[in-house]
Structure formats: C-alpha cells, structure tokens
Amino acid sequence: MIGRVWKFGDGIDTDLLAPGAYMKGPVEELAKHCLESVAPDFAASVEAGDIVVAGRNFGIGSSREQTAQVLKMLGVAAVVAESFGGIFYRNAFNMGLPALVCAQAGTIEAGQEIDIDPAAGRIVVQNDGRVLTCDAVPDHLMQIVALGGLVPYLEQRFRRAG
C-alpha cells in the first residue's frame, strides 16, 4: 500500500490520539481531536490512505481501543513506528489497522510517499527508492487486517466452524 507520511516523534501516547476530554462523546467527535495537541491540522487534513510514521513507544498509555479506531476512521491506512505500546499494537490489529515495527522509521520524512508491505516487512520510500527492512507482520494478523478487524475475522471463523 502506498501512502503519504504524517511524521511524529517518540512517546505519542493514547491521550494524544484520543484525548480524555472527548472520550464520553461519540467516536466521530473524538476523531476530530486526534493528535490535535501535536498536529492541530491532522484530523482535518489527513486523507484516506495516509500513513502515520513515528518514533519509539507509539500508543503508550491506557488501553483505549478508540486510539486505533479513530486513526482508522480518519482514513489512516497503517502506522509505522520504531516501537509500539503493547496494548495499542494489539488494538490496532483488532481494529484492522496494520502496525509495522521498523527500526529505521526515523529516516522517513513527513510528506514522503512510502509503499509498505507489512507481511514482507518492507518499506520502499518512493521519493528516493530506499528499501527499509522492518519486522514482518505474521500471517494471522494480516488475515485479521484483511477482514477488517478481529470481530469480522472471528465471525468468519465461527461461520466456517459451524
């Protein structure tokens, strides 16, 4: 998948992704405030297919499944980071949002076009042709993404088993 990069640094926590002040409202309202304290124009400007790239510990903090949900709702196709908070990583796949661990994420710049292949653990930077090696996403997680998240994945499995 090819997308335009939105670049963030280290320690993007769950409160930046899904601010607590908006948690009691509808998820659509929460999405409007995603990352507003570090990128005020993000929610209004992100486009379907864009890719979030970050440093270490993306999604650390509380177990808000809405963090991945709002990114997906805004059209983010994937998140690439040097490392993830464990709960965010699991929630991302549960929501059908690929999360790719890439030690070289810091070499990617905002606005660049990248082509990511999570299953192969590879990113091609379209602007200069560099190929970055990342951790490959296991097949079972890619199956969850392909079906749109954990719930559709489990529904399909139960239909086949029944």
N, C-alpha and C positions, 0 to 999 in steps of 0.2 A: 504494500500500500504506500502510495506517495502522498506526502502532505507537507504543509508549511509549518515551520517550527515556531512555537512560543517558548522562549527560554527563561528558566527560573534557576535560582541558586539552591543552596543547601537548606534543609530544615523547613521545607514547605509543609506545614502541619495541617491537621484536619480543621482547625478553626479558621485558617486562611482559605481553605477550599469550601467549607460550609460553615460560615460564621454563626456562632451560637445565638446571636440576637435574632436570627431568622429561622431557627430550627422548628419553631412551633407553627409556622405558616406552611402553605403549600410548597412542594418541592420546586414548582415553577418560579416562585418568588425567591427561594433560596438560591436557585441557579443564577439569578440576576446579580447576586452579590459574590459569586465565586471569584476568589483571588483579588477582590477589589482593593484590599489594603496594600497589595504589592504591584498590581497592574490594574488601575482603575478602569481601563477600557476593555479588559479581557472579555467579560461576559457579553458585551455589546458588539465586540469586533471579531471574536473567534468564529471561524467558519467550519462547516461540515468537512471533515477530512483532515483538519489541522491536527498537529501532533505536539503534545507538551513534552518538553525536554527539561530535565532538572538535574541537580547535583545529588548529594547524599541525603538519605532519610526522607524521601518524598512520602508524604502521607503519614508521618508520625503523629501520635496523639491518640485521641479517643477512637472508639470503634464505630464511628459514624459511617454507615453504609452509604449515606447520602453523598459523601465526598466523591465516590466513583460515579454515582447516579447523576449528579449534576454535570460532571465532565461529559459523560455520555449524552445527556440531554442537550448540552450545548453543541454537540457535534464532534467533540474530540474523538479521533479515531484510535489513538493509542497514547500511552505515556512511556517515555524512555527516561531512565534515571540511573545514576551510579548505584543507588541502593534505595530500598523502599522500607517503610514501616510495615511490619508483617501483616497487620490487620488490613491495612489499605491494599496490600498486594492481593490478599485473598478476596477482599470485597470487589476489587477491580474485575477479576475474572468472574466472580459471581454475578456481576452486572453485565458481563460480556465485553469488558474493556481490556484489551491487551496491555500488559505491563511488561516492559523489556528491561532487564538489568544490563547496563552497559558501562563498563569502567571508563570508556572513552567519551561518555556523554558530554563532558565539559568541552570537548573540541568542536561541538556542533554550535552554530551561531543562530541567533534569532533571525527569522525571516528566510533562512535557507530552506530548500526543498530537500526532503530526505525520503528514501524508499526503504521501508523497513520490512523485513521478513522475520517475524518473531520465531517461527518454527525452525528456521535455519540459524537463528542467532546472528543476523547480519543486517547492517545498515549501509546503504550507499548514499553518500552526500552528492546530490545531483549537481550542485554548483561546481564541484571540483573533482568528482569521480572517486573520492576516497572511499574505501570499504572499511567499515568498523566491525570488529568481531565482538559479539555480545553473548550472554547466556541464552542458549536456545530454550524456547518455551516448550515444555513437554506436550506430547500429542493430546493427552486427556484434557489439558487446559485449553488447547486450541480448539478442541471439539466443543467445549463449553462456549467459547467465544463465537464459533461458527453458528451455534444455535441461538445466540442472543443472550446467554447467561445461564446460571445454574438452574433456575426454575424450568425454562424450556428444555434444557438438557435432561433433567430428571423426569419431566413429563414424557419425553420421547422414550427414555429407557423403561419407564413403567408401562407404557403402551406396548412396547415390544415384549416385555416380560409377561404381560397379562394375556 
